[in-house]
Amino acid sequence: MRGAGAALAIVLALAACAPSKLAYGKVRSALVDAGLSDSNAACMAERMTNRLSIGQLKRLQALQGPKRGLADYVATVKRLGDAELLGVTTSAAALCASGLAPEKKR
């Protein structure tokens, strides 16, 4: 019985992580499509998928438009009116662009 409980806990923990891992590729691609560099997009996607809900990530994915830089992208996110989404995006942008984020691959 004890082993089954531990196995169930492991499965539930893995299932909780799965959506962010699945969303990473889509978020990264959307950021590159928005005009961000590959390294900043990869860094930001890592941070954002770990901190935002699937619904929030879908709202980001829906952002369409011409290629733009990091500042324009953050301004566009601000217009969505979601304070948490803006905070995570802004902090990810600042940390990744500065190279201070541990996710930033040099």
Residue pairs with C-beta under 8 A, 6 or more apart in sequence:
19 54
20 49
20 50
21 49
23 49
23 54
23 57
24 45
24 46
24 49
25 45
26 57
26 61
27 44
27 45
27 48
27 49
27 57
27 60
27 61
28 41
28 42
28 45
29 41
30 60
30 61
30 63
31 40
31 41
31 44
31 45
31 73
32 38
32 41
33 67
34 63
34 65
34 67
34 68
34 73
35 66
35 67
35 68
35 69
35 72
35 73
36 44
36 69
36 70
36 73
39 96
39 104
39 105
40 70
40 93
40 96
40 97
42 103
42 105
43 92
43 95
43 96
43 101
43 103
43 104
43 105
44 89
44 92
44 93
44 96
46 103
47 88
47 91
47 92
47 95
47 96
47 101
47 103
48 57
48 60
48 88
48 89
48 92
49 57
51 88
51 92
52 60
52 84
52 85
52 88
56 82
56 84
56 85
59 80
59 82
59 85
60 77
60 85
60 89
63 73
63 76
63 77
63 80
65 76
68 76
70 93
70 97
73 89
73 93
74 86
74 89
74 90
74 93
77 85
77 86
77 89
77 90
78 86
80 86
92 101
94 100
95 101
95 104
96 103
96 104
99 106
